[in-house]
Amino acid sequence: MPAFKEGDRVRIASRPPTPADAKTGLYYGYYGGLSGTLFKLYGRGEGAQAAVEIDLESLPEDVARRHLEVRDQMRSALTGEAKRLSAPGAEHEFRLRYVILVAVSDLQRRALPTRHRATNGRAA
């Protein structure tokens, strides 16, 4: 099992859920293929778990839609100064994170996309 650290970019493996997954709650079918950033590690060895902050773009459409609806409801419930400070584009914009807990054994390392620098009109 590769060693992971907080801040690593990861992808959750796609596999069929097992009865053990139903008991632990660490894996659901739609988790497969989600990508994100390893937020926190818990435990060591075979039973290690990881909190992963999911990239909203990787969520299934219906889950992403519900997530954004909840975010908008929470933002609209803010009042006064908090609402002004957390408005879209503000320095402290309200951001609702989507974090899930999974078994470390279900994680795969995901490389950051490489950016090509332009040098004299050519890619470097």
VEXDRENLUM-395750 format. One record per residue (C-alpha): residue number from 0; x, y negated, z negated. Coordinates in steps of 0.02 Angstrom, whole numbers, plus 50000, padded with zeros to 5 digits. Layout:
<recs>
<rec><seq>NUM</seq><east>X</east><north>Y</north><up>Z</up></rec>
...
</recs>
This chain:
<recs>
<rec><seq>0</seq><east>50000</east><north>50000</north><up>50000</up></rec>
<rec><seq>1</seq><east>50076</east><north>49831</north><up>50050</up></rec>
<rec><seq>2</seq><east>50111</east><north>49709</north><up>49909</up></rec>
<rec><seq>3</seq><east>49995</east><north>49560</north><up>49914</up></rec>
<rec><seq>4</seq><east>50009</east><north>49394</north><up>49826</up></rec>
<rec><seq>5</seq><east>49888</east><north>49252</north><up>49796</up></rec>
<rec><seq>6</seq><east>49874</east><north>49142</north><up>49949</up></rec>
<rec><seq>7</seq><east>49901</east><north>49283</north><up>50075</up></rec>
<rec><seq>8</seq><east>49788</east><north>49284</north><up>50227</up></rec>
<rec><seq>9</seq><east>49693</east><north>49450</north><up>50230</up></rec>
<rec><seq>10</seq><east>49560</east><north>49545</north><up>50324</up></rec>
<rec><seq>11</seq><east>49445</east><north>49672</north><up>50243</up></rec>
<rec><seq>12</seq><east>49454</east><north>49843</north><up>50323</up></rec>
<rec><seq>13</seq><east>49302</east><north>49907</north><up>50417</up></rec>
<rec><seq>14</seq><east>49242</east><north>50074</north><up>50353</up></rec>
<rec><seq>15</seq><east>49080</east><north>50159</north><up>50304</up></rec>
<rec><seq>16</seq><east>49026</east><north>50121</north><up>50125</up></rec>
<rec><seq>17</seq><east>49035</east><north>50269</north><up>50004</up></rec>
<rec><seq>18</seq><east>48927</east><north>50315</north><up>49853</up></rec>
<rec><seq>19</seq><east>49073</east><north>50257</north><up>49743</up></rec>
<rec><seq>20</seq><east>49062</east><north>50086</north><up>49826</up></rec>
<rec><seq>21</seq><east>48879</east><north>50073</north><up>49776</up></rec>
<rec><seq>22</seq><east>48928</east><north>50105</north><up>49595</up></rec>
<rec><seq>23</seq><east>49073</east><north>49982</north><up>49589</up></rec>
<rec><seq>24</seq><east>49000</east><north>49848</north><up>49702</up></rec>
<rec><seq>25</seq><east>49172</east><north>49822</north><up>49778</up></rec>
<rec><seq>26</seq><east>49124</east><north>49859</north><up>49959</up></rec>
<rec><seq>27</seq><east>48970</east><north>49833</north><up>50066</up></rec>
<rec><seq>28</seq><east>48955</east><north>49869</north><up>50252</up></rec>
<rec><seq>29</seq><east>48957</east><north>49687</north><up>50304</up></rec>
<rec><seq>30</seq><east>49122</east><north>49658</north><up>50212</up></rec>
<rec><seq>31</seq><east>49215</east><north>49751</north><up>50350</up></rec>
<rec><seq>32</seq><east>49307</east><north>49630</north><up>50464</up></rec>
<rec><seq>33</seq><east>49285</east><north>49477</north><up>50354</up></rec>
<rec><seq>34</seq><east>49441</east><north>49372</north><up>50339</up></rec>
<rec><seq>35</seq><east>49500</east><north>49249</north><up>50209</up></rec>
<rec><seq>36</seq><east>49631</east><north>49200</north><up>50082</up></rec>
<rec><seq>37</seq><east>49678</east><north>49306</north><up>49932</up></rec>
<rec><seq>38</seq><east>49621</east><north>49198</north><up>49788</up></rec>
<rec><seq>39</seq><east>49663</east><north>49304</north><up>49634</up></rec>
<rec><seq>40</seq><east>49730</east><north>49479</north><up>49597</up></rec>
<rec><seq>41</seq><east>49665</east><north>49586</north><up>49453</up></rec>
<rec><seq>42</seq><east>49751</east><north>49742</north><up>49389</up></rec>
<rec><seq>43</seq><east>49886</east><north>49850</north><up>49468</up></rec>
<rec><seq>44</seq><east>49904</east><north>50013</north><up>49557</up></rec>
<rec><seq>45</seq><east>49761</east><north>50111</north><up>49632</up></rec>
<rec><seq>46</seq><east>49623</east><north>50018</north><up>49538</up></rec>
<rec><seq>47</seq><east>49685</east><north>49843</north><up>49582</up></rec>
<rec><seq>48</seq><east>49553</east><north>49719</north><up>49638</up></rec>
<rec><seq>49</seq><east>49562</east><north>49554</north><up>49730</up></rec>
<rec><seq>50</seq><east>49452</east><north>49401</north><up>49739</up></rec>
<rec><seq>51</seq><east>49453</east><north>49343</north><up>49920</up></rec>
<rec><seq>52</seq><east>49393</east><north>49172</north><up>49975</up></rec>
<rec><seq>53</seq><east>49306</east><north>49214</north><up>50138</up></rec>
<rec><seq>54</seq><east>49323</east><north>49108</north><up>50295</up></rec>
<rec><seq>55</seq><east>49146</east><north>49050</north><up>50331</up></rec>
<rec><seq>56</seq><east>49176</east><north>49076</north><up>50518</up></rec>
<rec><seq>57</seq><east>49198</east><north>49263</north><up>50488</up></rec>
<rec><seq>58</seq><east>49030</east><north>49286</north><up>50399</up></rec>
<rec><seq>59</seq><east>48886</east><north>49370</north><up>50492</up></rec>
<rec><seq>60</seq><east>48768</east><north>49237</north><up>50561</up></rec>
<rec><seq>61</seq><east>48625</east><north>49268</north><up>50439</up></rec>
<rec><seq>62</seq><east>48741</east><north>49268</north><up>50286</up></rec>
<rec><seq>63</seq><east>48828</east><north>49109</north><up>50346</up></rec>
<rec><seq>64</seq><east>48659</east><north>49025</north><up>50373</up></rec>
<rec><seq>65</seq><east>48602</east><north>49069</north><up>50195</up></rec>
<rec><seq>66</seq><east>48768</east><north>49010</north><up>50125</up></rec>
<rec><seq>67</seq><east>48751</east><north>48841</north><up>50211</up></rec>
<rec><seq>68</seq><east>48570</east><north>48825</north><up>50155</up></rec>
<rec><seq>69</seq><east>48621</east><north>48853</north><up>49973</up></rec>
<rec><seq>70</seq><east>48763</east><north>48729</north><up>49993</up></rec>
<rec><seq>71</seq><east>48644</east><north>48597</north><up>50060</up></rec>
<rec><seq>72</seq><east>48518</east><north>48630</north><up>49920</up></rec>
<rec><seq>73</seq><east>48654</east><north>48612</north><up>49789</up></rec>
<rec><seq>74</seq><east>48721</east><north>48453</north><up>49870</up></rec>
<rec><seq>75</seq><east>48547</east><north>48376</north><up>49878</up></rec>
<rec><seq>76</seq><east>48520</east><north>48413</north><up>49692</up></rec>
<rec><seq>77</seq><east>48667</east><north>48301</north><up>49647</up></rec>
<rec><seq>78</seq><east>48623</east><north>48126</north><up>49588</up></rec>
<rec><seq>79</seq><east>48701</east><north>47954</north><up>49582</up></rec>
<rec><seq>80</seq><east>48890</east><north>47941</north><up>49579</up></rec>
<rec><seq>81</seq><east>48915</east><north>48129</north><up>49600</up></rec>
<rec><seq>82</seq><east>48813</east><north>48127</north><up>49760</up></rec>
<rec><seq>83</seq><east>48909</east><north>47979</north><up>49830</up></rec>
<rec><seq>84</seq><east>49079</east><north>48054</north><up>49788</up></rec>
<rec><seq>85</seq><east>49037</east><north>48225</north><up>49861</up></rec>
<rec><seq>86</seq><east>48958</east><north>48168</north><up>50025</up></rec>
<rec><seq>87</seq><east>49024</east><north>48246</north><up>50186</up></rec>
<rec><seq>88</seq><east>49187</east><north>48162</north><up>50234</up></rec>
<rec><seq>89</seq><east>49215</east><north>48093</north><up>50058</up></rec>
<rec><seq>90</seq><east>49379</east><north>48123</north><up>49968</up></rec>
<rec><seq>91</seq><east>49295</east><north>48248</north><up>49849</up></rec>
<rec><seq>92</seq><east>49173</east><north>48323</north><up>49973</up></rec>
<rec><seq>93</seq><east>49061</east><north>48457</north><up>49897</up></rec>
<rec><seq>94</seq><east>49120</east><north>48626</north><up>49960</up></rec>
<rec><seq>95</seq><east>49037</east><north>48789</north><up>49914</up></rec>
<rec><seq>96</seq><east>49161</east><north>48932</north><up>49924</up></rec>
<rec><seq>97</seq><east>49114</east><north>49112</north><up>49969</up></rec>
<rec><seq>98</seq><east>49221</east><north>49225</north><up>49860</up></rec>
<rec><seq>99</seq><east>49201</east><north>49414</north><up>49848</up></rec>
<rec><seq>100</seq><east>49284</east><north>49546</north><up>49740</up></rec>
<rec><seq>101</seq><east>49356</east><north>49696</north><up>49834</up></rec>
<rec><seq>102</seq><east>49477</east><north>49838</north><up>49804</up></rec>
<rec><seq>103</seq><east>49654</east><north>49792</north><up>49855</up></rec>
<rec><seq>104</seq><east>49659</east><north>49957</north><up>49951</up></rec>
<rec><seq>105</seq><east>49529</east><north>49884</north><up>50071</up></rec>
<rec><seq>106</seq><east>49639</east><north>49736</north><up>50118</up></rec>
<rec><seq>107</seq><east>49745</east><north>49718</north><up>50273</up></rec>
<rec><seq>108</seq><east>49874</east><north>49581</north><up>50296</up></rec>
<rec><seq>109</seq><east>49819</east><north>49450</north><up>50421</up></rec>
<rec><seq>110</seq><east>49949</east><north>49341</north><up>50503</up></rec>
<rec><seq>111</seq><east>49916</east><north>49156</north><up>50524</up></rec>
<rec><seq>112</seq><east>49888</east><north>49107</north><up>50705</up></rec>
<rec><seq>113</seq><east>50046</east><north>49042</north><up>50783</up></rec>
<rec><seq>114</seq><east>50045</east><north>48868</north><up>50852</up></rec>
<rec><seq>115</seq><east>50147</east><north>48827</north><up>51005</up></rec>
<rec><seq>116</seq><east>50239</east><north>48663</north><up>50997</up></rec>
<rec><seq>117</seq><east>50246</east><north>48565</north><up>51157</up></rec>
<rec><seq>118</seq><east>50422</east><north>48514</north><up>51206</up></rec>
<rec><seq>119</seq><east>50435</east><north>48407</north><up>51363</up></rec>
<rec><seq>120</seq><east>50268</east><north>48473</north><up>51422</up></rec>
<rec><seq>121</seq><east>50315</east><north>48656</north><up>51394</up></rec>
<rec><seq>122</seq><east>50269</east><north>48773</north><up>51254</up></rec>
<rec><seq>123</seq><east>50412</east><north>48808</north><up>51135</up></rec>
</recs>
